[in-house]
Amino acid sequence: MDDKLPQDKIAQQQISTQKPPAKAFLNSINHFRGIAIIFIVMAHCYRPAGWQIETFADKAWFNLMMNGTVFFVFISGFLFHHVFYHRWDYKKYMKNKSKFVFLPYLLLSLPWIVWHLTVGTDPMMHQQMADISAPAAAASWYVITGRTLTAYWYIPMGMMLFALSPWVMYLIRKQQVLYYAFPLLLIAIMIHRPISNLNAIQSLVYFLPVYLLGVWGSAHRNKLFAFIDRYWLAMLFAAIALALIQAQFFGAGTLNKAPFEMTVPDLMLPQKLLLTLVILAILNKFEHISIMPLQKLAEVSFAIYFIHPWLTTPWWMVYDSPDLFGIANNGNIFTTLLVTLTVVAISYVIAIIIKKCLNKRSRYLIGW
């Protein structure tokens, strides 16, 4: 008895000093990253695909297609907990985000800021949207809003989201994530996304509950996956129903508005959250399988995010949406998907070329 007690104490000390076990790689989440980037690119490809959103069916498909950023943000929250929770270092975290997210954003935005300030559109975007004429103020406006290129609005909002990570860590440790996620979700449904995605703070308020739900999903993964595995079909029908209701009564796409303007609730946010859970439930059934095309897309997803606006933006900003493919007014969800896959493939090839040319330094330019 006397000899056993010290051994028990030694064993307890060894256990207490062990590092947390490495988190398992999740095929389902990685596959979801590949799917998410397709949705994000697709939202920017319907114009060159010649799709005019006019019929009820068009509006319903469009509602199911748009706002794929919800997928991206949910995954980001999930991975924040899954990857960083057990090895948290705020200074290192923000340093990496600054080098591999914000710096690429600045470098890739710079040529377009110069373009906006010189030849630009007529009237110039900073004058039309913000009544700014001074070059320095205009350049700052483009950096703050991300209006240099389609999709770049996400980075100013994302950097604020990263900066809030100590608060998110506090909620995780206190097990209060859902206490904040659900009230914030109700607020997000009422404030909608900002007009032209110019207000990064409004975007943050809109997407923050999605991020928190992703965090909670990782922290309670077994409980979450058991639930969605049981109810995914009902959630799919509910998501489709919300898309149809919006198409019938509220129109198509995100109903961007000023934050305090009172209007109809945003049905697209709960719809996309339901689709998030449906996709996760389906992908989890194939957790044991590595789907190589989705794995490759996931690996290069952030680079595709940075590169694809260089292909899609000129269609509407520079050339005013020319009929490049001879299908103006004859496009649909299928032509949009075809153009999307083409843009994704070209962006992927460009990312690979940049990676081969710059090696590890490519992360400073395209985040990969």
PyMOL commands that set and color helices and strands:
alter all, ss='L'
color gray80, all
select helices_A, chain A and resi 4-17+27-42+56-65+69-87+90-117+125-130+135-145+154-163+165-174+177-191+195-197+200-219+221-249+268-284+292-307+309-318+333-366
alter helices_A, ss='H'
color red, helices_A
deselect
rebuild
show_as cartoon
